[in-house]
């Protein structure tokens, strides 16, 4: 996957949970270009189907979520500062002085009390949302209301950097998963396969639940980014996984016990095809697998994740070799599942 322009387009577009329309337009345009059958359900999930060379023995759904973490405007003060709250889980320590975009068009910066006016306790504490504002340069509430309204979506300003080895950007969780699926859809598939680009994962409302109900798959593979934590001052035993060490498979998280047969098959495929693969070293987090595997009569499910530093921030980081590993493993595993080998 040498041409990553599409990944840049996906990451730099804005689409928080419940407001994924910009991402849906990009993905729909690609699906139209490649004549892929798809529909959009009432929640905004894209459910795509691509015929392969052969009819699948088992129905497979590959899934990734379109939404990113961000914020929502909740109020405007009399002096034109914007009150806001989070949409999805965000570490508040990273927020002061960050550039943001409101409603895809108005630039602002997150501010809180100046450091020289803070008490000793305030200097060492993490500011609450009630103590932070977005400054768009408005001088009054009336002026601000000319450009924004309560309920407007707020995202981190889009920054994107590819140095040849790593990629830094907002929204790599989970636009990287969407990118892998689009690359698969653009390729020739051995078997008929369903692909779902789903909404509202970051707030736990999981459009994947309705998508899985509609598709009614036998198997599912979830493509996701997961926190790596392989940074200084974190002991190896607490590093969930490592950037640059390959795709990530988990055995269990807070929402799912993953299918042992799929885990073993992923391990075998990685060994036989020289695909770098690592296993999560912590029971943490969760993803759309939590609702997919419980759908209807049950779905045999596995998540293939990308190790990602600084998850849910303005600049997350992944390794391009891990992206290749995840793509190759997902494609080979899909062929085994659809061919009835499991």
C-alpha positions in Angstrom: 0.0 0.0 0.0 2.3 2.7 -1.3 -0.4 5.3 -2.2 -1.6 6.6 1.1 -3.3 9.8 -0.2 -6.7 8.2 0.6 -5.7 7.7 4.2 -4.7 11.3 4.4 -8.1 12.4 3.0 -9.9 10.2 5.5 -7.9 11.4 8.5 -8.0 15.1 7.7 -11.7 15.1 7.1 -13.9 15.8 10.2 -16.4 13.4 11.5 -17.1 13.0 15.2 -19.6 10.4 16.5 -23.1 11.2 15.3 -21.7 13.6 12.6 -19.9 11.2 10.2 -21.3 12.6 7.0 -18.0 14.0 5.6 -16.4 10.5 6.0 -19.4 8.8 4.5 -19.1 11.0 1.4 -15.5 10.1 0.9 -16.1 6.4 1.3 -19.3 6.4 -0.9 -17.3 8.1 -3.6 -14.7 5.4 -3.6 -17.4 2.7 -3.6 -19.1 4.4 -6.6 -15.8 4.5 -8.5 -15.3 0.8 -8.1 -19.0 -0.1 -8.7 -19.4 -1.7 -5.2 -22.9 -2.5 -4.1 -23.8 -0.6 -0.9 -26.5 1.0 1.1 -26.7 3.4 4.0 -29.0 2.5 6.9 -31.0 4.8 9.2 -28.1 5.3 11.6 -25.7 6.2 8.8 -23.7 2.9 8.6 -22.5 2.0 5.1 -23.1 -1.7 4.4 -21.1 -2.7 1.3 -21.0 -6.0 -0.6 -18.5 -7.1 -3.1 -18.7 -10.2 -5.2 -15.6 -12.3 -5.4 -14.4 -14.9 -7.8 -16.3 -17.5 -5.8 -19.4 -17.6 -3.6 -18.5 -17.7 0.1 -19.2 -20.8 2.1 -19.4 -18.7 5.2 -20.7 -15.1 5.4 -18.0 -12.7 6.6 -18.5 -9.1 7.7 -15.3 -6.9 8.0 -16.0 -3.8 10.0 -14.4 -0.5 10.9 -15.8 2.7 12.5 -16.0 6.0 10.7 -16.3 8.3 13.7 -13.6 10.1 15.7 -13.5 11.6 19.1 -14.1 15.3 19.4 -16.3 17.8 21.2 -19.7 19.5 21.0 -20.6 23.2 21.6 -22.8 23.4 24.7 -23.1 27.1 25.3 -21.6 30.6 24.6 -20.7 33.0 27.3 -21.6 36.7 27.2 -18.1 37.6 26.1 -18.1 35.2 23.2 -16.2 32.3 24.6 -17.4 28.8 23.6 -18.4 26.2 26.3 -17.9 22.6 25.1 -17.9 19.0 26.3 -16.3 15.8 25.0 -17.7 13.3 22.4 -15.8 10.1 23.1 -13.0 9.5 25.6 -10.3 12.2 25.5 -7.5 12.8 28.0 -8.1 16.4 29.2 -4.4 16.9 29.8 -3.8 17.2 26.1 -6.4 19.9 25.5 -5.2 23.4 26.5 -3.8 25.5 23.6 -4.9 22.9 21.0 -6.3 24.2 17.7 -9.8 23.1 16.9 -12.4 23.5 14.1 -16.1 24.1 14.8 -18.7 22.9 12.3 -16.0 22.3 9.7 -15.4 26.0 9.1 -14.6 28.1 12.2 -11.1 27.9 13.8 -10.6 28.3 17.5 -8.2 27.4 20.3 -8.9 25.7 23.6 -8.0 28.0 26.5 -8.1 28.0 30.3 -7.0 30.2 33.1 -3.5 31.7 32.5 -0.8 29.9 34.4 0.4 33.0 36.3 -3.1 33.4 37.7 -3.4 29.8 38.9 -3.0 28.7 42.5 -0.5 26.0 43.4 -3.2 23.4 43.3 -4.6 24.6 40.0 -1.1 24.5 38.4 -0.8 20.8 39.2 -4.3 19.7 38.4 -6.0 18.7 35.2 -8.5 21.4 34.1 -12.2 20.3 34.0 -14.3 21.0 30.9 -16.1 23.6 33.0 -12.8 25.4 33.3 -12.0 25.4 29.6 -13.3 27.4 26.7 -12.8 27.7 22.9 -11.8 31.1 21.8 -12.8 32.0 18.2 -12.0 35.7 18.5 -15.6 36.8 19.0 -16.2 39.8 21.3 -19.7 38.8 22.4 -22.2 36.0 22.5 -24.2 37.8 19.7 -21.2 37.9 17.5 -20.3 34.3 18.1 -23.9 33.2 17.3 -23.4 34.6 13.8 -21.0 31.7 13.1 -21.8 28.8 15.5 -24.6 27.3 17.4 -25.0 25.0 20.4 -24.8 21.4 19.2 -22.1 22.2 16.6 -19.4 19.6 16.2 -15.8 20.4 17.2 -12.8 18.5 16.0 -9.0 18.8 16.4 -7.4 20.9 13.6 -6.3 18.4 10.9 -2.6 17.8 10.9 -1.0 15.0 8.9 2.6 13.9 8.6 4.2 11.0 6.8 8.0 10.7 7.2 8.3 7.5 5.2 8.2 5.2 8.3 5.4 6.5 10.5 2.2 8.5 10.1 1.0 11.1 12.6 -2.5 12.4 12.4 -5.8 12.8 14.2 -8.5 10.1 13.7 -6.1 7.2 12.9 -8.6 5.5 15.1 -10.3 4.3 13.0 -9.7 5.8 9.6 -6.8 3.5 9.3 -9.3 0.6 9.5 -11.6 2.2 7.0 -8.6 2.6 4.7 -7.6 -1.1 4.9 -11.2 -2.0 4.0 -11.3 0.3 1.0 -8.0 -1.2 -0.2 -9.5 -4.6 0.1 -12.6 -3.5 -1.8 -10.5 -2.0 -4.6 -8.7 -5.3 -5.0 -9.9 -8.6 -6.6 -11.5 -10.7 -3.9 -11.5 -14.5 -3.9 -14.9 -14.7 -2.2 -18.0 -12.6 -1.7 -17.6 -10.4 1.3 -19.5 -7.8 3.3 -17.8 -4.6 4.6 -19.4 -2.3 7.1 -18.3 1.3 7.8 -20.1 2.0 11.0 -20.9 5.0 13.2 -20.8 6.1 16.9 -18.2 3.6 18.2 -16.4 6.2 20.2 -19.4 7.0 22.4 -20.3 3.3 22.9 -23.6 3.5 20.9 -22.1 1.2 18.3 -23.7 1.4 14.9 -22.0 -1.9 14.4 -24.8 -3.5 16.4 -27.4 -2.6 13.8 -25.0 -3.4 10.9 -24.4 -6.9 12.2 -28.1 -7.5 12.7 -28.7 -6.5 9.0 -25.8 -8.5 7.5 -26.3 -11.5 9.8 -22.8 -12.8 9.4 -21.3 -16.1 10.5 -17.9 -14.5 11.1 -16.7 -10.9 11.7 -13.3 -9.3 11.6 -13.1 -5.9 13.3 -10.3 -3.5 12.1 -9.3 -1.1 14.8 -6.5 1.0 16.3 -5.4 0.2 19.9 -3.3 2.1 22.4 0.3 1.0 22.4 1.7 2.9 25.5 5.3 1.9 24.5 6.7 5.2 25.7 9.4 6.1 28.3 8.5 5.6 32.0 6.1 2.8 31.1 7.4 -0.7 32.0 7.3 -3.3 29.3 4.8 -5.3 31.3 2.4 -2.4 31.1 2.9 -1.7 27.4 -0.2 -3.1 25.7 1.7 -3.6 22.4 4.5 -1.9 20.5 4.5 0.3 17.4 6.5 -1.3 14.6 6.1 -4.9 15.9 3.2 -5.8 13.6 -0.6 -6.2 13.7 -2.2 -6.8 17.1 -4.5 -9.6 18.2 -6.2 -9.7 21.6 -7.4 -12.7 23.5 -9.9 -10.8 25.7 -10.9 -7.2 26.4 -13.6 -5.6 28.6 -16.3 -6.5 26.1 -15.3 -9.5 24.2 -13.6 -12.9 24.5 -12.3 -13.5 21.0 -12.8 -16.7 19.1 -9.9 -19.1 19.8 -10.2 -20.7 16.4 -9.7 -17.3 14.7 -6.8 -16.4 17.0 -5.0 -19.7 16.2 -5.7 -19.3 12.4 -4.3 -15.7 12.5 -1.2 -16.9 14.3 -0.7 -19.7 11.7 -1.2 -17.4 8.8 1.3 -14.9 10.2 3.9 -17.6 10.8 3.5 -19.1 7.3 3.5 -15.7 5.5 6.1 -13.8 7.5 3.6 -11.3 8.7 4.6 -9.5 11.9 2.1 -10.2 14.6 1.9 -9.4 18.3 -0.6 -10.1 21.1 -2.1 -7.7 23.5 -0.4 -7.9 26.9 -3.3 -6.3 28.9 -7.0 -6.8 29.3 -8.2 -3.3 28.5 -10.6 -1.3 26.4 -13.1 -2.6 23.9 -14.4 -2.0 20.4 -17.2 -2.9 18.0 -16.5 -6.6 18.5 -18.4 -6.3 21.8 -21.7 -5.8 20.1 -21.0 -7.7 16.9 -20.2 -11.1 18.5 -23.6 -11.0 20.4 -25.7 -10.3 17.4 -28.6 -12.6 16.5 -27.4 -16.2 17.3 -23.8 -15.2 17.8 -20.9 -14.3 15.5 -17.4 -15.8 15.6 -15.4 -12.6 15.9 -11.8 -11.4 15.9 -10.3 -7.9 16.1 -7.1 -7.1 14.1 -5.7 -3.9 15.6 -3.0 -1.3 14.7 -0.7 -0.3 17.6 -1.1 3.4 18.0 0.6 5.9 20.3 -1.2 9.0 21.6 -4.7 7.6 20.8 -7.6 10.1 20.8 -5.4 13.1 20.5 -4.6 15.7 17.8 -1.6 13.6 16.6 -1.8 9.9 17.0 1.1 7.8 15.5 1.2 4.5 13.7 3.9 2.6 11.8 3.4 2.1 8.1 4.8 -1.5 8.3 2.0 -2.3 10.9 -0.6 -1.0 8.4 0.8 -3.4 5.8 0.8 -6.3 8.3 -2.8 -5.7 9.3 -3.9 -5.4 5.7 -2.2 -8.6 4.6 -3.4 -10.6 7.6 -7.0 -9.4 7.2 -7.0 -10.4 3.5 -5.6 -13.8 4.1 -7.8 -14.5 7.1 -10.9 -13.4 5.1 -10.1 -15.9 2.4 -9.8 -18.7 4.9 -13.0 -17.8 6.6 -15.1 -17.4 3.4 -13.6 -20.5 2.0 -15.1 -22.5 4.9 -11.8 -23.5 6.5 -13.0 -22.6 10.0 
